[in-house]
């Protein structure tokens, strides 16, 4: 029996096995993307070259948004399938498995975009083991492109290393680019890209020598990422609906509608824990964002510690004079005091609610690095207060700064209010991370989007407060019996000028 608990933020397994005692003689990565859905299979074949049994380790990195759907090991012709578990149940079963001497694996976060999976198994003398891991993910469109990230780190040079990527998109592929540290220098010669109207293939077959002499390589072989970015043709502004085996998926990403003026309030944590580089980078990011505001934007600034400070009581137009005054305010932000998240967010809700919102898109953006420590500190109560104040009028986006932020709290609060949460990593480019997030929500095109599917059931989310340029709305569901051929969708949304209705039939 093989247990595969999948546990986030757990301690890795540690095995001191000399690398020369095993031979990874084959390492394949095969990734297929169909309609933005990626399935990646990593297959590693390893030989124990000792005359005694030993533990052999398998370690790979997968994208944070992916999930493991299958793991198996084949030893001496017998295949053992893993049982994928999650969270607390997985941790308990993992501990039990290890205590019984069974094989088990853990997933832990290792950075901004990747998670690390490790496991091991005892292999007899001069025997071989095959590890096969399958993970899946829906590629999300950001700033007009999808990203397929593949990490390769076999832990030693491999004689038979192959990476095969195939992207298939029915609307057609508008552009494709291969980037990442595995695409630079001598390794670029190992990459081959082939394009067709609806398909693209990328192969990466580095020789053993290339795996040790490249910039990001060494005696342990490859260690880096291959990043494929692409977008699809969008000939139909109504989007595309695909149907297969009684299920459908609708991709909606219009771009030929005018930009909507926006109302935006930035709620900035200036408490003592923001001291040093955090507050410096926050100031820098805000100054850049203010410089990029369009003149028809209405904006407000709120800073908070144990007190809440409003730059101005009302939202102001992003005129040259107002922006210069706002920048002067931002330059004077200093860290101090405790953290009253409840009062700060409610002040932001009040400010934006008092401003006329007709014909505009309203957005609240909260940046904080910690838990509430003063005022209302009960997280459940804060979320209830914020949800009641916002209603469904506009979204709240939460940016969590640093590794010790209560990101679960920010995630729940943003999701309850139509937004998303994003972790800002405490690093040299934190200001660019902040600005990058704002760029994603900088250009609203539609508000109050409602997607209707007569003849559809078991639907995912069908109501969205805002649609931003460069993003994409995705809805999936099941088609009721006998309605496949006549299945249609209807999208009702509000643009800057009027209400819009998009109707679209499915294709296969």
VEXTIDO-822119 format. One record per residue (C-alpha): chain; x, y, z. Coordinates in steps of 0.25 Angstrom, whole numbers, plus 5000, padded with zeros to 4 digits. Layout:
// residues N
<atom chain="A" x="X" y="Y" z="Z"/>
...
END
This chain:
// residues 508
<atom chain="A" x="5000" y="5000" z="5000"/>
<atom chain="A" x="5005" y="5014" z="4997"/>
<atom chain="A" x="5000" y="5026" z="5004"/>
<atom chain="A" x="5002" y="5040" z="4997"/>
<atom chain="A" x="4997" y="5051" z="5006"/>
<atom chain="A" x="4997" y="5064" z="5000"/>
<atom chain="A" x="5001" y="5074" z="5011"/>
<atom chain="A" x="5004" y="5089" z="5009"/>
<atom chain="A" x="5015" y="5096" z="5017"/>
<atom chain="A" x="5021" y="5083" z="5023"/>
<atom chain="A" x="5035" y="5079" z="5026"/>
<atom chain="A" x="5042" y="5072" z="5015"/>
<atom chain="A" x="5047" y="5058" z="5016"/>
<atom chain="A" x="5062" y="5057" z="5017"/>
<atom chain="A" x="5070" y="5045" z="5012"/>
<atom chain="A" x="5085" y="5045" z="5011"/>
<atom chain="A" x="5087" y="5036" z="4999"/>
<atom chain="A" x="5100" y="5039" z="4991"/>
<atom chain="A" x="5096" y="5043" z="4977"/>
<atom chain="A" x="5107" y="5033" z="4971"/>
<atom chain="A" x="5099" y="5022" z="4977"/>
<atom chain="A" x="5087" y="5024" z="4968"/>
<atom chain="A" x="5086" y="5026" z="4953"/>
<atom chain="A" x="5074" y="5034" z="4947"/>
<atom chain="A" x="5075" y="5028" z="4934"/>
<atom chain="A" x="5062" y="5034" z="4928"/>
<atom chain="A" x="5054" y="5047" z="4931"/>
<atom chain="A" x="5042" y="5050" z="4923"/>
<atom chain="A" x="5033" y="5062" z="4925"/>
<atom chain="A" x="5020" y="5062" z="4916"/>
<atom chain="A" x="5010" y="5073" z="4917"/>
<atom chain="A" x="4998" y="5075" z="4908"/>
<atom chain="A" x="4989" y="5087" z="4909"/>
<atom chain="A" x="4975" y="5086" z="4903"/>
<atom chain="A" x="4966" y="5098" z="4904"/>
<atom chain="A" x="4975" y="5105" z="4914"/>
<atom chain="A" x="4975" y="5092" z="4923"/>
<atom chain="A" x="4988" y="5086" z="4925"/>
<atom chain="A" x="4992" y="5072" z="4929"/>
<atom chain="A" x="5006" y="5069" z="4932"/>
<atom chain="A" x="5013" y="5055" z="4934"/>
<atom chain="A" x="5027" y="5054" z="4940"/>
<atom chain="A" x="5033" y="5040" z="4938"/>
<atom chain="A" x="5046" y="5037" z="4945"/>
<atom chain="A" x="5053" y="5024" z="4944"/>
<atom chain="A" x="5064" y="5021" z="4954"/>
<atom chain="A" x="5074" y="5010" z="4956"/>
<atom chain="A" x="5080" y="5005" z="4969"/>
<atom chain="A" x="5095" y="5002" z="4965"/>
<atom chain="A" x="5099" y="4997" z="4979"/>
<atom chain="A" x="5100" y="4983" z="4983"/>
<atom chain="A" x="5090" y="4985" z="4995"/>
<atom chain="A" x="5076" y="4991" z="4996"/>
<atom chain="A" x="5075" y="5006" z="4999"/>
<atom chain="A" x="5065" y="5017" z="4999"/>
<atom chain="A" x="5063" y="5025" z="4986"/>
<atom chain="A" x="5057" y="5039" z="4986"/>
<atom chain="A" x="5048" y="5045" z="4976"/>
<atom chain="A" x="5046" y="5060" z="4977"/>
<atom chain="A" x="5040" y="5070" z="4967"/>
<atom chain="A" x="5034" y="5084" z="4967"/>
<atom chain="A" x="5020" y="5087" z="4962"/>
<atom chain="A" x="5012" y="5100" z="4960"/>
<atom chain="A" x="5005" y="5105" z="4973"/>
<atom chain="A" x="4991" y="5105" z="4966"/>
<atom chain="A" x="4993" y="5091" z="4961"/>
<atom chain="A" x="4987" y="5079" z="4968"/>
<atom chain="A" x="4993" y="5065" z="4968"/>
<atom chain="A" x="4983" y="5055" z="4961"/>
<atom chain="A" x="4992" y="5042" z="4961"/>
<atom chain="A" x="5004" y="5037" z="4966"/>
<atom chain="A" x="5010" y="5023" z="4964"/>
<atom chain="A" x="5023" y="5015" z="4966"/>
<atom chain="A" x="5027" y="5002" z="4958"/>
<atom chain="A" x="5037" y="4993" z="4965"/>
<atom chain="A" x="5041" y="4980" z="4959"/>
<atom chain="A" x="5029" y="4980" z="4949"/>
<atom chain="A" x="5019" y="4983" z="4960"/>
<atom chain="A" x="5012" y="4996" z="4961"/>
<atom chain="A" x="5007" y="5003" z="4973"/>
<atom chain="A" x="4997" y="5014" z="4972"/>
<atom chain="A" x="4997" y="5026" z="4982"/>
<atom chain="A" x="4985" y="5031" z="4990"/>
<atom chain="A" x="4984" y="5046" z="4989"/>
<atom chain="A" x="4980" y="5053" z="5002"/>
<atom chain="A" x="4979" y="5067" z="5006"/>
<atom chain="A" x="4982" y="5076" z="5019"/>
<atom chain="A" x="4980" y="5071" z="5033"/>
<atom chain="A" x="4975" y="5057" z="5029"/>
<atom chain="A" x="4988" y="5055" z="5020"/>
<atom chain="A" x="4997" y="5060" z="5031"/>
<atom chain="A" x="4991" y="5049" z="5041"/>
<atom chain="A" x="4992" y="5038" z="5031"/>
<atom chain="A" x="5006" y="5042" z="5026"/>
<atom chain="A" x="5011" y="5041" z="5041"/>
<atom chain="A" x="5004" y="5028" z="5042"/>
<atom chain="A" x="5010" y="5023" z="5029"/>
<atom chain="A" x="5024" y="5027" z="5033"/>
<atom chain="A" x="5023" y="5020" z="5046"/>
<atom chain="A" x="5019" y="5007" z="5039"/>
<atom chain="A" x="5031" y="5008" z="5030"/>
<atom chain="A" x="5022" y="5011" z="5018"/>
<atom chain="A" x="5025" y="5021" z="5007"/>
<atom chain="A" x="5019" y="5034" z="5007"/>
<atom chain="A" x="5021" y="5048" z="5001"/>
<atom chain="A" x="5019" y="5062" z="5005"/>
<atom chain="A" x="5016" y="5075" z="4997"/>
<atom chain="A" x="5022" y="5088" z="5002"/>
<atom chain="A" x="5023" y="5102" z="4998"/>
<atom chain="A" x="5037" y="5106" z="4992"/>
<atom chain="A" x="5035" y="5120" z="4987"/>
<atom chain="A" x="5025" y="5129" z="4979"/>
<atom chain="A" x="5021" y="5120" z="4968"/>
<atom chain="A" x="5025" y="5106" z="4972"/>
<atom chain="A" x="5022" y="5095" z="4982"/>
<atom chain="A" x="5032" y="5083" z="4985"/>
<atom chain="A" x="5028" y="5068" z="4985"/>
<atom chain="A" x="5037" y="5058" z="4991"/>
<atom chain="A" x="5036" y="5043" z="4994"/>
<atom chain="A" x="5045" y="5031" z="4995"/>
<atom chain="A" x="5044" y="5016" z="4994"/>
<atom chain="A" x="5054" y="5005" z="4998"/>
<atom chain="A" x="5059" y="4998" z="4985"/>
<atom chain="A" x="5067" y="4985" z="4985"/>
<atom chain="A" x="5081" y="4983" z="4980"/>
<atom chain="A" x="5083" y="4986" z="4965"/>
<atom chain="A" x="5068" y="4988" z="4963"/>
<atom chain="A" x="5060" y="4999" z="4957"/>
<atom chain="A" x="5048" y="5008" z="4961"/>
<atom chain="A" x="5039" y="5017" z="4952"/>
<atom chain="A" x="5033" y="5029" z="4958"/>
<atom chain="A" x="5021" y="5035" z="4951"/>
<atom chain="A" x="5014" y="5048" z="4955"/>
<atom chain="A" x="5002" y="5054" z="4948"/>
<atom chain="A" x="4997" y="5068" z="4952"/>
<atom chain="A" x="4987" y="5077" z="4946"/>
<atom chain="A" x="4984" y="5092" z="4945"/>
<atom chain="A" x="4974" y="5102" z="4938"/>
<atom chain="A" x="4983" y="5113" z="4932"/>
<atom chain="A" x="4978" y="5126" z="4937"/>
<atom chain="A" x="4979" y="5138" z="4927"/>
<atom chain="A" x="4986" y="5150" z="4933"/>
<atom chain="A" x="4990" y="5163" z="4925"/>
<atom chain="A" x="4986" y="5157" z="4912"/>
<atom chain="A" x="4993" y="5143" z="4913"/>
<atom chain="A" x="4994" y="5129" z="4919"/>
<atom chain="A" x="5006" y="5124" z="4925"/>
<atom chain="A" x="5010" y="5109" z="4925"/>
<atom chain="A" x="5022" y="5107" z="4935"/>
<atom chain="A" x="5030" y="5095" z="4935"/>
<atom chain="A" x="5041" y="5092" z="4945"/>
<atom chain="A" x="5053" y="5083" z="4942"/>
<atom chain="A" x="5062" y="5078" z="4953"/>
<atom chain="A" x="5065" y="5063" z="4952"/>
<atom chain="A" x="5077" y="5065" z="4963"/>
<atom chain="A" x="5087" y="5059" z="4953"/>
<atom chain="A" x="5090" y="5059" z="4938"/>
<atom chain="A" x="5081" y="5050" z="4931"/>
<atom chain="A" x="5085" y="5042" z="4918"/>
<atom chain="A" x="5071" y="5041" z="4913"/>
<atom chain="A" x="5064" y="5055" z="4917"/>
<atom chain="A" x="5052" y="5059" z="4909"/>
<atom chain="A" x="5042" y="5070" z="4911"/>
<atom chain="A" x="5030" y="5070" z="4901"/>
<atom chain="A" x="5019" y="5081" z="4902"/>
<atom chain="A" x="5007" y="5081" z="4893"/>
<atom chain="A" x="4997" y="5093" z="4893"/>
<atom chain="A" x="4984" y="5091" z="4885"/>
<atom chain="A" x="4974" y="5102" z="4885"/>
<atom chain="A" x="4961" y="5102" z="4875"/>
<atom chain="A" x="4961" y="5117" z="4873"/>
<atom chain="A" x="4975" y="5117" z="4869"/>
<atom chain="A" x="4988" y="5122" z="4875"/>
<atom chain="A" x="4991" y="5137" z="4873"/>
<atom chain="A" x="5005" y="5137" z="4879"/>
<atom chain="A" x="5014" y="5128" z="4887"/>
<atom chain="A" x="5027" y="5131" z="4894"/>
<atom chain="A" x="5037" y="5122" z="4901"/>
<atom chain="A" x="5045" y="5128" z="4913"/>
<atom chain="A" x="5051" y="5124" z="4926"/>
<atom chain="A" x="5065" y="5121" z="4930"/>
<atom chain="A" x="5065" y="5108" z="4923"/>
<atom chain="A" x="5063" y="5115" z="4910"/>
<atom chain="A" x="5076" y="5123" z="4910"/>
<atom chain="A" x="5090" y="5121" z="4906"/>
<atom chain="A" x="5094" y="5108" z="4900"/>
<atom chain="A" x="5081" y="5102" z="4905"/>
<atom chain="A" x="5073" y="5110" z="4895"/>
<atom chain="A" x="5079" y="5101" z="4884"/>
<atom chain="A" x="5072" y="5089" z="4891"/>
<atom chain="A" x="5058" y="5096" z="4889"/>
<atom chain="A" x="5050" y="5094" z="4877"/>
<atom chain="A" x="5037" y="5101" z="4874"/>
<atom chain="A" x="5027" y="5097" z="4864"/>
<atom chain="A" x="5014" y="5105" z="4861"/>
<atom chain="A" x="5001" y="5101" z="4853"/>
<atom chain="A" x="4988" y="5109" z="4853"/>
<atom chain="A" x="4982" y="5102" z="4865"/>
<atom chain="A" x="4994" y="5095" z="4871"/>
<atom chain="A" x="5008" y="5098" z="4876"/>
<atom chain="A" x="5019" y="5088" z="4880"/>
<atom chain="A" x="5031" y="5091" z="4889"/>
<atom chain="A" x="5042" y="5081" z="4891"/>
<atom chain="A" x="5054" y="5082" z="4900"/>
<atom chain="A" x="5064" y="5071" z="4898"/>
<atom chain="A" x="5077" y="5075" z="4904"/>
<atom chain="A" x="5089" y="5066" z="4903"/>
<atom chain="A" x="5096" y="5061" z="4916"/>
<atom chain="A" x="5107" y="5072" z="4913"/>
<atom chain="A" x="5097" y="5083" z="4912"/>
<atom chain="A" x="5091" y="5079" z="4925"/>
<atom chain="A" x="5104" y="5082" z="4932"/>
<atom chain="A" x="5110" y="5094" z="4925"/>
<atom chain="A" x="5098" y="5103" z="4924"/>
<atom chain="A" x="5097" y="5116" z="4933"/>
<atom chain="A" x="5087" y="5110" z="4943"/>
<atom chain="A" x="5093" y="5096" z="4943"/>
<atom chain="A" x="5104" y="5089" z="4950"/>
<atom chain="A" x="5109" y="5076" z="4954"/>
<atom chain="A" x="5095" y="5073" z="4959"/>
<atom chain="A" x="5090" y="5075" z="4944"/>
<atom chain="A" x="5078" y="5084" z="4941"/>
<atom chain="A" x="5072" y="5093" z="4951"/>
<atom chain="A" x="5062" y="5103" z="4945"/>
<atom chain="A" x="5049" y="5106" z="4938"/>
<atom chain="A" x="5043" y="5107" z="4924"/>
<atom chain="A" x="5032" y="5117" z="4923"/>
<atom chain="A" x="5022" y="5116" z="4911"/>
<atom chain="A" x="5014" y="5129" z="4909"/>
<atom chain="A" x="5003" y="5129" z="4899"/>
<atom chain="A" x="4989" y="5135" z="4896"/>
<atom chain="A" x="4977" y="5130" z="4887"/>
<atom chain="A" x="4971" y="5136" z="4875"/>
<atom chain="A" x="4958" y="5144" z="4879"/>
<atom chain="A" x="4950" y="5146" z="4866"/>
<atom chain="A" x="4937" y="5145" z="4874"/>
<atom chain="A" x="4935" y="5156" z="4884"/>
<atom chain="A" x="4924" y="5147" z="4891"/>
<atom chain="A" x="4935" y="5137" z="4894"/>
<atom chain="A" x="4935" y="5122" z="4892"/>
<atom chain="A" x="4927" y="5111" z="4897"/>
<atom chain="A" x="4932" y="5097" z="4896"/>
<atom chain="A" x="4924" y="5084" z="4899"/>
<atom chain="A" x="4929" y="5070" z="4901"/>
<atom chain="A" x="4922" y="5058" z="4907"/>
<atom chain="A" x="4911" y="5065" z="4913"/>
<atom chain="A" x="4919" y="5076" z="4919"/>
<atom chain="A" x="4922" y="5090" z="4915"/>
<atom chain="A" x="4932" y="5101" z="4917"/>
<atom chain="A" x="4930" y="5116" z="4914"/>
<atom chain="A" x="4942" y="5125" z="4912"/>
<atom chain="A" x="4938" y="5140" z="4912"/>
<atom chain="A" x="4949" y="5151" z="4909"/>
<atom chain="A" x="4943" y="5162" z="4901"/>
<atom chain="A" x="4954" y="5173" z="4897"/>
<atom chain="A" x="4946" y="5182" z="4887"/>
<atom chain="A" x="4938" y="5190" z="4898"/>
<atom chain="A" x="4942" y="5203" z="4903"/>
<atom chain="A" x="4949" y="5205" z="4917"/>
<atom chain="A" x="4940" y="5209" z="4929"/>
<atom chain="A" x="4945" y="5220" z="4938"/>
<atom chain="A" x="4948" y="5215" z="4952"/>
<atom chain="A" x="4947" y="5219" z="4966"/>
<atom chain="A" x="4959" y="5213" z="4974"/>
<atom chain="A" x="4962" y="5214" z="4989"/>
<atom chain="A" x="4976" y="5209" z="4994"/>
<atom chain="A" x="4976" y="5205" z="5009"/>
<atom chain="A" x="4990" y="5204" z="5013"/>
<atom chain="A" x="4995" y="5198" z="5026"/>
<atom chain="A" x="5006" y="5207" z="5033"/>
<atom chain="A" x="5007" y="5199" z="5046"/>
<atom chain="A" x="5020" y="5197" z="5053"/>
<atom chain="A" x="5022" y="5183" z="5046"/>
<atom chain="A" x="5023" y="5190" z="5033"/>
<atom chain="A" x="5036" y="5196" z="5037"/>
<atom chain="A" x="5048" y="5197" z="5028"/>
<atom chain="A" x="5048" y="5191" z="5014"/>
<atom chain="A" x="5033" y="5188" z="5014"/>
<atom chain="A" x="5028" y="5202" z="5016"/>
<atom chain="A" x="5039" y="5207" z="5006"/>
<atom chain="A" x="5034" y="5198" z="4995"/>
<atom chain="A" x="5020" y="5201" z="4998"/>
<atom chain="A" x="5023" y="5216" z="4996"/>
<atom chain="A" x="5030" y="5213" z="4983"/>
<atom chain="A" x="5019" y="5205" z="4978"/>
<atom chain="A" x="5008" y="5215" z="4981"/>
<atom chain="A" x="5016" y="5226" z="4974"/>
<atom chain="A" x="5017" y="5218" z="4962"/>
<atom chain="A" x="5003" y="5214" z="4962"/>
<atom chain="A" x="4998" y="5229" z="4964"/>
<atom chain="A" x="5007" y="5233" z="4952"/>
<atom chain="A" x="4999" y="5222" z="4943"/>
<atom chain="A" x="4985" y="5227" z="4948"/>
<atom chain="A" x="4976" y="5232" z="4936"/>
<atom chain="A" x="4970" y="5245" z="4938"/>
<atom chain="A" x="4956" y="5240" z="4938"/>
<atom chain="A" x="4960" y="5232" z="4950"/>
<atom chain="A" x="4954" y="5236" z="4964"/>
<atom chain="A" x="4964" y="5232" z="4975"/>
<atom chain="A" x="4965" y="5232" z="4990"/>
<atom chain="A" x="4976" y="5229" z="5000"/>
<atom chain="A" x="4975" y="5223" z="5014"/>
<atom chain="A" x="4986" y="5219" z="5023"/>
<atom chain="A" x="4984" y="5212" z="5037"/>
<atom chain="A" x="4991" y="5207" z="5049"/>
<atom chain="A" x="4983" y="5208" z="5062"/>
<atom chain="A" x="4977" y="5221" z="5056"/>
<atom chain="A" x="4971" y="5223" z="5042"/>
<atom chain="A" x="4976" y="5235" z="5034"/>
<atom chain="A" x="4969" y="5239" z="5021"/>
<atom chain="A" x="4977" y="5247" z="5011"/>
<atom chain="A" x="4964" y="5254" z="5007"/>
<atom chain="A" x="4950" y="5251" z="5011"/>
<atom chain="A" x="4945" y="5250" z="4997"/>
<atom chain="A" x="4950" y="5243" z="4985"/>
<atom chain="A" x="4957" y="5253" z="4975"/>
<atom chain="A" x="4959" y="5253" z="4960"/>
<atom chain="A" x="4973" y="5248" z="4956"/>
<atom chain="A" x="4977" y="5262" z="4951"/>
<atom chain="A" x="4992" y="5266" z="4951"/>
<atom chain="A" x="4990" y="5275" z="4963"/>
<atom chain="A" x="4983" y="5265" z="4971"/>
<atom chain="A" x="4993" y="5254" z="4967"/>
<atom chain="A" x="5005" y="5263" z="4972"/>
<atom chain="A" x="4998" y="5265" z="4985"/>
<atom chain="A" x="4995" y="5251" z="4987"/>
<atom chain="A" x="5010" y="5247" z="4984"/>
<atom chain="A" x="5014" y="5257" z="4995"/>
<atom chain="A" x="5005" y="5250" z="5004"/>
<atom chain="A" x="5010" y="5236" z="5001"/>
<atom chain="A" x="5025" y="5241" z="5003"/>
<atom chain="A" x="5021" y="5244" z="5017"/>
<atom chain="A" x="5015" y="5231" z="5021"/>
<atom chain="A" x="5023" y="5225" z="5033"/>
<atom chain="A" x="5021" y="5212" z="5041"/>
<atom chain="A" x="5016" y="5213" z="5055"/>
<atom chain="A" x="5006" y="5207" z="5064"/>
<atom chain="A" x="4996" y="5195" z="5064"/>
<atom chain="A" x="4987" y="5189" z="5053"/>
<atom chain="A" x="4972" y="5193" z="5052"/>
<atom chain="A" x="4968" y="5186" z="5039"/>
<atom chain="A" x="4953" y="5186" z="5043"/>
<atom chain="A" x="4953" y="5202" z="5044"/>
<atom chain="A" x="4961" y="5204" z="5032"/>
<atom chain="A" x="4953" y="5195" z="5022"/>
<atom chain="A" x="4940" y="5201" z="5027"/>
<atom chain="A" x="4946" y="5215" z="5025"/>
<atom chain="A" x="4949" y="5211" z="5011"/>
<atom chain="A" x="4935" y="5205" z="5008"/>
<atom chain="A" x="4929" y="5218" z="5014"/>
<atom chain="A" x="4938" y="5227" z="5005"/>
<atom chain="A" x="4935" y="5219" z="4992"/>
<atom chain="A" x="4920" y="5218" z="4995"/>
<atom chain="A" x="4918" y="5233" z="4997"/>
<atom chain="A" x="4924" y="5235" z="4983"/>
<atom chain="A" x="4914" y="5234" z="4971"/>
<atom chain="A" x="4917" y="5221" z="4964"/>
<atom chain="A" x="4908" y="5221" z="4952"/>
<atom chain="A" x="4916" y="5219" z="4939"/>
<atom chain="A" x="4928" y="5215" z="4947"/>
<atom chain="A" x="4935" y="5203" z="4953"/>
<atom chain="A" x="4938" y="5203" z="4968"/>
<atom chain="A" x="4950" y="5196" z="4974"/>
<atom chain="A" x="4955" y="5195" z="4989"/>
<atom chain="A" x="4970" y="5190" z="4990"/>
<atom chain="A" x="4975" y="5187" z="5004"/>
<atom chain="A" x="4990" y="5185" z="5007"/>
<atom chain="A" x="4994" y="5179" z="5020"/>
<atom chain="A" x="5005" y="5170" z="5026"/>
<atom chain="A" x="4999" y="5165" z="5039"/>
<atom chain="A" x="4987" y="5161" z="5048"/>
<atom chain="A" x="4977" y="5171" z="5054"/>
<atom chain="A" x="4983" y="5175" z="5067"/>
<atom chain="A" x="4974" y="5187" z="5072"/>
<atom chain="A" x="4960" y="5191" z="5071"/>
<atom chain="A" x="4952" y="5179" z="5066"/>
<atom chain="A" x="4961" y="5167" z="5066"/>
<atom chain="A" x="4952" y="5156" z="5064"/>
<atom chain="A" x="4954" y="5151" z="5050"/>
<atom chain="A" x="4940" y="5146" z="5048"/>
<atom chain="A" x="4934" y="5159" z="5053"/>
<atom chain="A" x="4943" y="5167" z="5044"/>
<atom chain="A" x="4938" y="5159" z="5032"/>
<atom chain="A" x="4924" y="5160" z="5035"/>
<atom chain="A" x="4925" y="5175" z="5037"/>
<atom chain="A" x="4932" y="5177" z="5024"/>
<atom chain="A" x="4922" y="5168" z="5016"/>
<atom chain="A" x="4910" y="5175" z="5022"/>
<atom chain="A" x="4916" y="5189" z="5019"/>
<atom chain="A" x="4920" y="5185" z="5004"/>
<atom chain="A" x="4908" y="5177" z="5001"/>
<atom chain="A" x="4910" y="5173" z="4987"/>
<atom chain="A" x="4913" y="5187" z="4982"/>
<atom chain="A" x="4928" y="5186" z="4979"/>
<atom chain="A" x="4940" y="5176" z="4981"/>
<atom chain="A" x="4950" y="5176" z="4991"/>
<atom chain="A" x="4965" y="5172" z="4987"/>
<atom chain="A" x="4974" y="5168" z="4998"/>
<atom chain="A" x="4989" y="5168" z="4997"/>
<atom chain="A" x="4997" y="5161" z="5008"/>
<atom chain="A" x="5011" y="5166" z="5010"/>
<atom chain="A" x="5021" y="5156" z="5015"/>
<atom chain="A" x="5022" y="5141" z="5020"/>
<atom chain="A" x="5015" y="5143" z="5033"/>
<atom chain="A" x="5003" y="5150" z="5029"/>
<atom chain="A" x="4989" y="5143" z="5032"/>
<atom chain="A" x="4987" y="5140" z="5017"/>
<atom chain="A" x="4975" y="5131" z="5020"/>
<atom chain="A" x="4968" y="5142" z="5026"/>
<atom chain="A" x="4971" y="5152" z="5015"/>
<atom chain="A" x="4967" y="5141" z="5005"/>
<atom chain="A" x="4953" y="5138" z="5011"/>
<atom chain="A" x="4950" y="5153" z="5013"/>
<atom chain="A" x="4953" y="5156" z="4998"/>
<atom chain="A" x="4946" y="5144" z="4993"/>
<atom chain="A" x="4933" y="5148" z="5001"/>
<atom chain="A" x="4934" y="5161" z="4995"/>
<atom chain="A" x="4936" y="5158" z="4980"/>
<atom chain="A" x="4951" y="5160" z="4980"/>
<atom chain="A" x="4963" y="5152" z="4981"/>
<atom chain="A" x="4975" y="5152" z="4990"/>
<atom chain="A" x="4990" y="5152" z="4986"/>
<atom chain="A" x="5002" y="5150" z="4994"/>
<atom chain="A" x="5013" y="5160" z="4992"/>
<atom chain="A" x="5027" y="5153" z="4995"/>
<atom chain="A" x="5036" y="5161" z="5004"/>
<atom chain="A" x="5047" y="5162" z="4994"/>
<atom chain="A" x="5055" y="5173" z="4986"/>
<atom chain="A" x="5044" y="5174" z="4975"/>
<atom chain="A" x="5032" y="5175" z="4985"/>
<atom chain="A" x="5029" y="5189" z="4979"/>
<atom chain="A" x="5028" y="5182" z="4965"/>
<atom chain="A" x="5019" y="5171" z="4970"/>
<atom chain="A" x="5010" y="5182" z="4976"/>
<atom chain="A" x="5010" y="5190" z="4963"/>
<atom chain="A" x="5008" y="5177" z="4955"/>
<atom chain="A" x="4995" y="5173" z="4963"/>
<atom chain="A" x="4990" y="5187" z="4961"/>
<atom chain="A" x="4992" y="5186" z="4946"/>
<atom chain="A" x="4983" y="5174" z="4945"/>
<atom chain="A" x="4971" y="5182" z="4951"/>
<atom chain="A" x="4975" y="5195" z="4944"/>
<atom chain="A" x="4966" y="5195" z="4932"/>
<atom chain="A" x="4951" y="5190" z="4935"/>
<atom chain="A" x="4943" y="5188" z="4923"/>
<atom chain="A" x="4930" y="5182" z="4929"/>
<atom chain="A" x="4922" y="5182" z="4942"/>
<atom chain="A" x="4911" y="5174" z="4947"/>
<atom chain="A" x="4913" y="5162" z="4938"/>
<atom chain="A" x="4903" y="5151" z="4939"/>
<atom chain="A" x="4904" y="5138" z="4930"/>
<atom chain="A" x="4892" y="5130" z="4928"/>
<atom chain="A" x="4891" y="5116" z="4922"/>
<atom chain="A" x="4878" y="5111" z="4919"/>
<atom chain="A" x="4879" y="5095" z="4919"/>
<atom chain="A" x="4891" y="5096" z="4928"/>
<atom chain="A" x="4892" y="5090" z="4942"/>
<atom chain="A" x="4903" y="5088" z="4953"/>
<atom chain="A" x="4909" y="5102" z="4949"/>
<atom chain="A" x="4921" y="5109" z="4954"/>
<atom chain="A" x="4921" y="5123" z="4958"/>
<atom chain="A" x="4912" y="5131" z="4948"/>
<atom chain="A" x="4912" y="5145" z="4954"/>
<atom chain="A" x="4924" y="5155" z="4954"/>
<atom chain="A" x="4925" y="5169" z="4959"/>
<atom chain="A" x="4936" y="5173" z="4949"/>
<atom chain="A" x="4943" y="5169" z="4936"/>
<atom chain="A" x="4957" y="5174" z="4934"/>
<atom chain="A" x="4964" y="5176" z="4921"/>
<atom chain="A" x="4974" y="5164" z="4919"/>
<atom chain="A" x="4967" y="5155" z="4928"/>
<atom chain="A" x="4956" y="5144" z="4925"/>
<atom chain="A" x="4943" y="5139" z="4931"/>
<atom chain="A" x="4942" y="5124" z="4931"/>
<atom chain="A" x="4929" y="5116" z="4934"/>
<atom chain="A" x="4927" y="5101" z="4933"/>
<atom chain="A" x="4915" y="5092" z="4936"/>
<atom chain="A" x="4907" y="5080" z="4931"/>
<atom chain="A" x="4897" y="5080" z="4920"/>
<atom chain="A" x="4883" y="5074" z="4923"/>
<atom chain="A" x="4879" y="5063" z="4915"/>
<atom chain="A" x="4874" y="5065" z="4900"/>
<atom chain="A" x="4879" y="5080" z="4900"/>
<atom chain="A" x="4893" y="5078" z="4895"/>
<atom chain="A" x="4890" y="5082" z="4880"/>
<atom chain="A" x="4882" y="5094" z="4885"/>
<atom chain="A" x="4891" y="5099" z="4896"/>
<atom chain="A" x="4893" y="5114" z="4896"/>
<atom chain="A" x="4899" y="5124" z="4906"/>
<atom chain="A" x="4895" y="5138" z="4909"/>
<atom chain="A" x="4903" y="5149" z="4916"/>
<atom chain="A" x="4897" y="5162" z="4921"/>
<atom chain="A" x="4907" y="5172" z="4926"/>
<atom chain="A" x="4908" y="5187" z="4927"/>
<atom chain="A" x="4918" y="5195" z="4919"/>
<atom chain="A" x="4922" y="5210" z="4920"/>
<atom chain="A" x="4911" y="5214" z="4911"/>
<atom chain="A" x="4900" y="5204" z="4912"/>
<atom chain="A" x="4896" y="5190" z="4916"/>
<atom chain="A" x="4901" y="5179" z="4907"/>
<atom chain="A" x="4895" y="5165" z="4903"/>
<atom chain="A" x="4904" y="5154" z="4897"/>
<atom chain="A" x="4898" y="5141" z="4892"/>
<atom chain="A" x="4906" y="5130" z="4887"/>
<atom chain="A" x="4903" y="5116" z="4882"/>
<atom chain="A" x="4913" y="5104" z="4886"/>
<atom chain="A" x="4922" y="5097" z="4877"/>
<atom chain="A" x="4929" y="5084" z="4878"/>
END
